[in-house]
Amino acid sequence: MARKFDDLSEREMLALAIANEEEDGRIYADFADALLENYPSTAKMFTEMAAEENQHRRWLLDLFVKKFGEHIPLIRRQDIKGYIVRKPIWQFRPLGVDAARNRAAEMERDAERFYRLAAARASDAAIRKLLGDLAEAEVKHEHLAAYLEEKILTPEARHDEDEHARRRFILQIIQPGLVGLMDGSVSTLAPVFAAAFATQNPWNAFLVGLAASLGAGISMGFAEALADDGKLSGRGAPLLRGAVCGLMTMAGGIGHTLPFLIPNFVTATVIACVVVVIELAAIAWIQWRYMDTPPLSAAAKVMIGGALVFAAGVLIGVG
């Protein structure tokens, strides 16, 4: 059963403070480890912050031994009613650099509040002084984090990290998503419009488009996930890339399939054609925005390819 903070003795408050500092130091070390590969400068900053937490723990340990002896009772955050429990780092994977920095700032504010409340309840002068000093240290720790960020995360280092993050985002999300969107939007044009013009029945065209979109999405998702494990290429987790590619493939095909739910053939076909143009324009914009493809070149390639596939579908359908 959880205990109230006000019921803790000075000995138990010191034990809790020791446990808190050890846990926070390990969290900062976990941040550093998680960010080391992609954000080495930020990882170094968290390593420095972990060292600060370890220093605080040593101060608390020295005072505890002096006042109460060698045995430290096991008291943790989750044992105290109303205390915010820290989630383990593995629940935040993949860890974003901004999320880590924001969580660190929140941890410092929580630690300061704890030490001020503990100092207010302490009757022993030495304990009250150390707890008060640690409260001030946590305030300074926020400034230390800002200082370390300024010192370690120089504009050049931050630019390198941001550029690396941008490349990783393109490799892991944009590239497989674009491949999927292109395949779904273009490859399903022929079967959908062939079925539409061959049967003049929107429902038949919808069923063909739905089957083609789902089939293409599953196929492209597996192909992307199995083609590259991401270790040598740096393209990241294959399951993530496969999911992005598969979902975008389905989305590309479903977009111009949904209008065929409209019973009127002419209306459904016209709306589907408008959706196709929007899809192809979106593909061209993504190529220009993220792949540095000249806008006219991107639009021309996508529109020509889409027009050829669309014409093939129509010709097959009316033939």
Residue pairs with C-beta under 8 A, 6 or more apart in sequence:
2 78
2 79
2 80
2 81
3 79
3 80
3 81
4 80
4 81
4 82
5 80
5 81
5 82
5 83
5 117
6 121
8 16
8 75
8 80
8 121
10 67
10 121
10 122
10 123
10 124
10 127
11 64
11 67
11 68
11 73
12 73
12 75
13 118
13 121
13 122
13 127
13 131
14 60
14 63
14 64
14 67
14 68
14 127
15 64
15 72
15 73
15 74
15 75
16 75
16 76
16 77
16 80
17 60
17 114
17 115
17 118
17 131
17 134
18 57
18 60
18 61
18 64
18 72
19 74
19 75
19 76
19 77
20 77
20 111
20 114
21 53
21 54
21 56
21 57
21 60
22 53
22 57
23 76
23 77
23 86
24 53
24 86
24 107
24 111
25 50
25 51
25 53
25 54
25 57
26 50
27 86
27 89
27 107
28 46
28 47
28 49
28 50
28 53
28 104
29 46
29 47
29 50
30 88
30 89
31 43
31 46
31 89
31 95
31 100
31 103
31 104
32 43
32 44
32 46
32 47
32 50
33 43
34 89
34 93
34 95
34 100
35 42
35 43
35 46
35 95
35 97
35 100
36 43
38 97
38 161
38 164
38 165
38 168
39 97
39 161
39 164
39 165
40 161
41 152
41 153
41 154
41 157
41 158
41 160
41 161
42 97
42 100
42 101
42 152
42 153
42 161
44 152
45 145
45 148
45 149
45 152
45 153
46 100
46 104
48 144
48 148
48 152
49 104
49 141
49 144
49 145
49 148
52 141
52 144
56 134
56 137
59 130
59 134
60 130
60 134
61 72
63 126
63 127
63 130
64 72
67 124
67 126
67 127
77 83
77 84
77 85
77 86
78 85
84 110
86 107
89 95
92 99
97 161
97 165
101 145
101 149
104 145
105 142
105 145
108 138
108 139
108 141
108 142
108 145
109 138
109 142
111 134
111 138
111 141
112 135
112 138
112 139
115 131
115 132
115 134
115 135
115 138
116 131
116 132
116 135
118 131
119 128
119 131
119 132
119 135
122 128
122 131
153 161
168 234
168 236
170 290
170 291
171 233
171 234
171 235
171 236
172 230
172 235
172 236
172 237
172 240
172 241
172 244
173 240
173 244
174 286
174 290
174 291
175 235
176 224
176 241
176 242
176 244
176 245
176 248
177 244
177 245
177 248
177 286
178 248
178 283
178 286
178 287
178 290
178 291
179 220
179 224
179 245
179 248
180 217
180 220
180 221
180 224
180 244
180 245
180 246
180 247
180 248
180 249
180 251
180 252
181 248
181 249
181 251
181 252
181 279
181 282
181 283
181 286
182 252
182 283
182 302
183 216
183 220
183 249
183 252
184 213
184 216
184 217
184 220
184 248
184 249
184 250
184 251
184 252
184 253
184 254
185 252
185 253
185 255
185 256
185 276
185 279
185 280
185 283
185 306
186 252
186 280
186 305
186 306
186 309
187 212
187 216
187 253
187 309
188 209
188 212
188 213
188 216
188 252
188 253
188 256
188 257
189 256
189 276
189 306
189 309
189 310
189 313
190 309
190 310
190 312
190 313
190 316
191 208
191 209
191 212
191 313
192 205
192 208
192 209
192 212
192 253
192 256
192 257
192 260
192 272
192 313
193 205
193 269
193 272
193 310
193 313
193 314
193 317
194 208
194 312
194 313
194 314
194 316
194 317
195 204
195 205
195 207
195 208
195 209
195 317
196 202
196 204
196 205
196 260
196 265
196 268
196 269
196 272
196 317
197 313
197 314
197 317
197 318
198 316
198 317
198 318
199 205
200 265
201 265
202 260
202 261
202 262
202 263
202 264
202 265
202 268
202 269
203 260
203 261
203 263
205 257
205 260
205 268
206 257
206 258
206 260
206 261
209 253
209 254
209 256
209 257
209 260
210 254
210 257
212 253
212 257
213 249
213 250
213 252
213 253
213 254
213 257
214 250
216 249
216 250
216 253
217 246
217 247
217 249
217 250
217 253
218 246
219 249
220 245
220 246
220 249
221 242
221 243
221 245
221 246
221 247
221 249
222 242
222 246
223 242
223 245
224 238
224 241
224 242
224 244
224 245
224 246
225 238
225 239
225 241
225 242
225 243
225 245
226 238
226 242
228 235
228 238
228 241
229 238
230 236
230 237
230 238
230 241
235 241
252 279
255 275
255 276
255 278
255 279
256 272
256 273
256 275
256 276
256 279
257 272
258 275
259 268
259 269
259 271
259 272
259 275
260 268
260 269
260 272
261 268
262 268
262 271
276 306
276 310
280 302
280 303
280 306
281 299
281 302
283 298
283 302
284 295
284 298
284 299
284 301
284 302
284 303
285 298
287 293
287 298
287 302
288 294
288 295
288 298
291 298
